Amino acid sequence: EFATVGYEVRVNRAVMEATFNASANRTEYRVVSSTFLTNFTFTIANGEYWNRSCAFNFSSPGIYRLYFDLYKLPDNQNIYRYLFLTVFVRT
């Protein structure tokens, strides 16, 4: 960013449902439910880096998606960057 910038990360967990689309010959996923897990803010000066560990527990088998939404403050309404991680939990 070439400046000191504040950020906020919001983490959500979604329960996913998978269905096979035979005509497209692929598995498609849809969100069944979503839960807010946590958020945190931090500030980074130009040239610095930041990292943080996050631990997650899944109480039952299924398909989950963890969403990490990054907001560049002071704008906490529009997602600046995002990523998601799909987790398959088996018994």
Wavefront OBJ file of the C-alpha trace (Angstrom):
o trace
v 0.000 0.000 0.000
v 3.104 2.235 0.422
v 1.544 3.670 3.597
v 0.528 2.695 7.126
v -2.887 1.072 6.797
v -5.432 -0.414 9.201
v -7.278 -3.589 8.323
v -10.044 -5.738 9.728
v -10.473 -9.465 9.101
v -13.865 -11.122 9.599
v -14.056 -14.906 9.713
v -17.253 -16.814 8.935
v -17.942 -20.553 8.772
v -20.471 -21.905 6.297
v -22.007 -25.356 6.201
v -22.051 -26.498 2.593
v -24.164 -28.965 0.638
v -22.761 -30.777 -2.395
v -24.827 -31.959 -5.341
v -23.640 -33.509 -8.566
v -24.763 -31.693 -11.710
v -24.855 -34.481 -14.301
v -25.415 -32.181 -17.277
v -22.333 -30.133 -16.357
v -20.469 -33.229 -15.086
v -19.325 -31.484 -11.913
v -20.064 -31.184 -8.211
v -21.657 -27.905 -7.178
v -21.711 -26.485 -3.668
v -24.242 -24.219 -1.975
v -24.263 -22.587 1.443
v -26.798 -24.142 3.831
v -26.036 -21.901 6.812
v -23.372 -19.419 7.863
v -22.011 -18.407 11.264
v -19.806 -15.473 12.242
v -16.765 -16.778 14.146
v -14.461 -13.860 14.937
v -12.903 -10.639 13.764
v -9.683 -8.788 14.471
v -8.043 -5.541 13.453
v -4.416 -4.648 12.898
v -2.245 -1.915 11.403
v 0.724 -2.455 9.098
v 3.352 0.088 8.126
v 4.834 0.092 4.633
v 7.150 -2.874 4.157
v 5.957 -4.729 7.257
v 4.159 -8.057 7.352
v 1.706 -9.549 9.814
v 0.500 -13.057 10.543
v -1.834 -14.702 12.998
v -2.821 -18.289 13.705
v -6.459 -19.316 13.808
v -7.714 -22.585 15.287
v -11.025 -24.147 14.296
v -13.037 -27.099 15.571
v -15.705 -28.987 13.682
v -18.086 -30.992 15.853
v -19.608 -33.147 13.137
v -18.757 -34.564 9.722
v -19.651 -32.477 6.707
v -18.428 -29.924 4.210
v -17.484 -26.541 5.620
v -16.139 -23.359 4.126
v -14.161 -20.809 6.129
v -14.416 -17.299 4.709
v -11.766 -14.683 5.516
v -12.916 -11.198 4.460
v -10.368 -8.367 4.590
v -11.504 -4.771 4.963
v -9.195 -1.814 4.392
v -10.131 0.625 7.118
v -11.850 3.012 7.569
v -14.169 1.329 5.024
v -15.613 -1.626 6.942
v -18.580 -2.107 4.588
v -16.869 -3.179 1.359
v -14.640 -6.234 1.223
v -11.147 -5.258 0.040
v -9.810 -8.824 -0.429
v -11.132 -12.257 0.493
v -10.332 -15.928 0.467
v -12.036 -19.127 1.494
v -10.916 -22.555 2.575
v -13.103 -25.612 2.002
v -12.789 -28.319 4.677
v -14.108 -31.868 4.341
v -14.634 -33.466 7.777
v -15.053 -37.249 7.969
v -15.728 -39.590 10.868
l 1 2 3 4 5 6 7 8 9 10 11 12 13 14 15 16 17 18 19 20 21 22 23 24 25 26 27 28 29 30 31 32 33 34 35 36 37 38 39 40 41 42 43 44 45 46 47 48 49 50 51 52 53 54 55 56 57 58 59 60 61 62 63 64 65 66 67 68 69 70 71 72 73 74 75 76 77 78 79 80 81 82 83 84 85 86 87 88 89 90 91
